[in-house]
């Protein structure tokens, strides 16, 4: 994954580098250093962000269903 894709996934997840670093338990400086060509972005970041985004979308859908379908239950 390149730096532009990383930024795009962060934006889609509504995360900043700081909030992402807090969620995964690493330093913000460490995340900032990933954009250096010699370091690169770790292999697991793309799948982690993809799953985070999917989970967020499922939670939002669940709330919509709960508010509109389950309100009479």
N, CA, C and O of each residue as an XYZ file, in Angstrom:
292
protein
N       0.856     -1.164      0.000
C       0.000      0.000      0.000
C       0.903      1.228      0.000
O       1.893      1.300      0.728
N       0.535      2.181     -0.831
C       1.318      3.408     -0.874
C       0.700      4.466      0.053
O      -0.373      4.263      0.620
N       1.388      5.571      0.187
C       0.984      6.619      1.116
C      -0.360      7.245      0.735
O      -1.154      7.587      1.611
N      -0.618      7.395     -0.568
C      -1.892      7.981     -1.008
C      -3.063      7.072     -0.662
O      -4.115      7.553     -0.240
N      -2.896      5.770     -0.834
C      -3.952      4.819     -0.482
C      -4.183      4.828      1.030
O      -5.321      4.745      1.493
N      -3.103      4.929      1.788
C      -3.207      5.009      3.243
C      -4.024      6.232      3.650
O      -4.933      6.131      4.473
N      -3.699      7.378      3.075
C      -4.439      8.608      3.384
C      -5.905      8.478      2.996
O      -6.786      8.934      3.724
N      -6.165      7.860      1.857
C      -7.530      7.680      1.386
C      -8.334      6.787      2.336
O      -9.485      7.089      2.654
N      -7.727      5.696      2.783
C      -8.417      4.802      3.718
C      -8.641      5.474      5.069
O      -9.687      5.287      5.690
N      -7.669      6.252      5.526
C      -7.857      7.000      6.771
C      -9.047      7.950      6.648
O      -9.872      8.052      7.557
N      -9.123      8.634      5.525
C     -10.225      9.579      5.305
C     -11.563      8.844      5.272
O     -12.535      9.290      5.881
N     -11.610      7.725      4.566
C     -12.844      6.934      4.488
C     -13.255      6.424      5.863
O     -14.444      6.291      6.153
N     -12.273      6.140      6.705
C     -12.539      5.656      8.058
C     -12.828      6.800      9.026
O     -13.157      6.564     10.188
N     -12.706      8.033      8.551
C     -12.866      9.230      9.388
C     -11.863      9.240     10.540
O     -12.198      9.584     11.674
N     -10.635      8.859     10.226
C      -9.567      8.814     11.215
C      -8.447      9.761     10.808
O      -8.192      9.972      9.622
N      -7.795     10.321     11.796
C      -6.556     11.046     11.574
C      -5.412     10.076     11.854
O      -5.632      8.985     12.381
N      -4.208     10.470     11.504
C      -3.064      9.618     11.840
C      -2.957      9.460     13.349
O      -2.594      8.391     13.840
N      -3.272     10.518     14.084
C      -3.206     10.456     15.542
C      -4.237      9.485     16.098
O      -3.902      8.644     16.932
N      -5.498      9.587     15.646
C      -6.531      8.687     16.173
C      -6.261      7.239     15.763
O      -6.511      6.315     16.538
N      -5.751      7.043     14.542
C      -5.381      5.703     14.100
C      -4.284      5.129     14.990
O      -4.362      3.982     15.431
N      -3.263      5.939     15.247
C      -2.146      5.452     16.065
C      -2.615      5.079     17.467
O      -2.131      4.106     18.044
N      -3.551      5.843     18.017
C      -4.090      5.526     19.339
C      -4.875      4.212     19.315
O      -4.775      3.410     20.244
N      -5.651      3.993     18.260
C      -6.430      2.755     18.155
C      -5.557      1.513     18.043
O      -5.877      0.469     18.613
N      -4.453      1.625     17.309
C      -3.594      0.452     17.113
C      -2.465      0.360     18.124
O      -1.710     -0.613     18.127
N      -2.343      1.365     18.984
C      -1.360      1.305     20.059
C       0.066      1.598     19.629
O       1.002      0.953     20.100
N       0.236      2.546     18.756
C       1.572      2.959     18.343
C       1.665      4.480     18.426
O       0.662      5.159     18.647
N       2.839      4.994     18.255
C       3.006      6.443     18.371
C       2.597      7.134     17.070
O       2.703      6.567     15.983
N       2.132      8.359     17.211
C       1.791      9.159     16.035
C       3.031      9.385     15.186
O       2.955      9.354     13.957
N       4.164      9.609     15.824
C       5.418      9.799     15.089
C       5.752      8.556     14.267
O       6.216      8.662     13.131
N       5.517      7.395     14.838
C       5.766      6.155     14.101
C       4.915      6.072     12.843
O       5.402      5.696     11.777
N       3.632      6.425     12.975
C       2.737      6.418     11.814
C       3.201      7.454     10.795
O       3.197      7.184      9.594
N       3.597      8.626     11.257
C       4.101      9.648     10.343
C       5.350      9.179      9.601
O       5.558      9.536      8.441
N       6.170      8.390     10.262
C       7.400      7.889      9.649
C       7.140      6.871      8.539
O       8.011      6.629      7.704
N       5.955      6.279      8.527
C       5.651      5.297      7.491
C       5.701      5.898      6.101
O       5.928      5.180      5.127
N       5.497      7.182      5.991
C       5.506      7.801      4.669
C       6.921      7.930      4.112
O       7.096      8.234      2.931
N       7.923      7.704      4.943
C       9.302      7.691      4.456
C       9.488      6.487      3.548
O       9.022      5.390      3.857
N      10.161      6.688      2.439
C      10.310      5.614      1.449
C      11.050      4.401      2.002
O      10.776      3.275      1.587
N      11.968      4.606      2.918
C      12.741      3.475      3.436
C      11.966      2.656      4.460
O      12.274      1.481      4.660
N      10.973      3.242      5.109
C      10.205      2.514      6.123
C       9.027      1.781      5.498
O       8.881      0.573      5.679
N       8.197      2.495      4.773
C       7.019      1.891      4.172
C       5.906      1.657      5.190
O       6.137      1.686      6.399
N       4.731      1.433      4.697
C       3.562      1.184      5.536
C       3.482     -0.313      5.795
O       3.549     -1.099      4.850
N       3.338     -0.729      7.053
C       3.284     -2.158      7.373
C       2.180     -2.890      6.595
O       1.146     -2.313      6.257
N       2.430     -4.159      6.327
C       1.532     -4.976      5.512
C       0.122     -5.084      6.090
O      -0.837     -5.218      5.330
N      -0.029     -5.031      7.404
C      -1.310     -5.282      8.054
C      -2.243     -4.068      8.052
O      -3.430     -4.208      8.344
N      -1.733     -2.900      7.734
C      -2.510     -1.665      7.858
C      -3.706     -1.649      6.909
O      -4.798     -1.241      7.304
N      -3.518     -2.082      5.675
C      -4.611     -2.056      4.706
C      -5.773     -2.936      5.168
O      -6.923     -2.500      5.138
N      -5.493     -4.147      5.587
C      -6.580     -5.037      6.024
C      -7.225     -4.516      7.305
O      -8.438     -4.636      7.474
N      -6.435     -3.941      8.206
C      -6.981     -3.400      9.449
C      -7.946     -2.269      9.143
O      -9.060     -2.245      9.665
N      -7.528     -1.331      8.302
C      -8.390     -0.201      7.958
C      -9.633     -0.653      7.188
O     -10.726     -0.134      7.415
N      -9.474     -1.603      6.293
C     -10.615     -2.115      5.536
C     -11.650     -2.727      6.478
O     -12.845     -2.468      6.337
N     -11.208     -3.521      7.417
C     -12.126     -4.127      8.385
C     -12.750     -3.075      9.307
O     -13.924     -3.178      9.662
N     -11.977     -2.082      9.687
C     -12.495     -0.986     10.521
C     -13.621     -0.265      9.793
O     -14.665      0.017     10.381
N     -13.409      0.035      8.510
C     -14.413      0.734      7.708
C     -15.669     -0.129      7.561
O     -16.785      0.363      7.728
N     -15.488     -1.403      7.249
C     -16.641     -2.305      7.109
C     -17.421     -2.398      8.409
O     -18.652     -2.377      8.391
N     -16.733     -2.500      9.529
C     -17.386     -2.584     10.824
C     -18.163     -1.301     11.132
O     -19.281     -1.345     11.645
N     -17.558     -0.175     10.813
C     -18.217      1.112     11.034
C     -19.496      1.205     10.204
O     -20.529      1.656     10.699
N     -19.426      0.778      8.943
C     -20.608      0.799      8.076
C     -21.690     -0.143      8.606
O     -22.874      0.192      8.559
N     -21.304     -1.301      9.103
C     -22.277     -2.249      9.664
C     -22.944     -1.670     10.911
O     -24.149     -1.833     11.101
N     -22.179     -1.006     11.748
C     -22.750     -0.385     12.940
C     -23.746      0.707     12.563
O     -24.804      0.826     13.181
N     -23.411      1.502     11.552
C     -24.313      2.557     11.102
C     -25.600      1.964     10.540
O     -26.688      2.470     10.813
N     -25.480      0.894      9.758
C     -26.652      0.227      9.196
C     -27.509     -0.377     10.306
O     -28.737     -0.304     10.262
N     -26.867     -0.960     11.276
C     -27.574     -1.547     12.414
C     -28.395     -0.484     13.149
O     -29.537     -0.737     13.535
N     -27.827      0.678     13.339
C     -28.543      1.764     14.009
C     -29.731      2.254     13.181
O     -30.781      2.573     13.738
N     -29.575      2.317     11.865
C     -30.673      2.713     10.992
C     -31.806      1.696     11.079
O     -32.976      2.062     11.183
N     -31.448      0.433     11.034
C     -32.464     -0.621     11.131
C     -33.149     -0.567     12.482
O     -34.375     -0.643     12.565
N     -32.373     -0.438     13.530
C     -32.936     -0.383     14.869
C     -33.900      0.802     15.008
O     -34.973      0.665     15.597
N     -33.525      1.938     14.477
C     -34.347      3.149     14.595
C     -35.610      3.079     13.760
O     -36.629      3.654     14.142
N     -35.569      2.389     12.625
C     -36.702      2.410     11.702
C     -37.529      1.139     11.661
O     -38.714      1.192     11.333
N     -36.946      0.016     11.981
C     -37.672     -1.249     11.882
C     -38.063     -1.752     13.262
O     -39.157     -2.284     13.446
N     -37.202     -1.590     14.197
C     -37.418     -2.169     15.515
C     -38.089     -1.209     16.491
O     -38.237     -1.531     17.670
N     -38.488     -0.058     16.025
C     -39.054      0.933     16.948
C     -40.400      0.508     17.530
O     -40.783      0.977     18.602
N     -41.124     -0.372     16.837
C     -42.422     -0.833     17.325
C     -42.307     -2.091     18.176
O     -43.277     -2.522     18.800
N     -41.121     -2.669     18.194
C     -40.957     -3.943     18.925
C     -40.793     -3.724     20.402
O     -40.645     -4.685     21.156
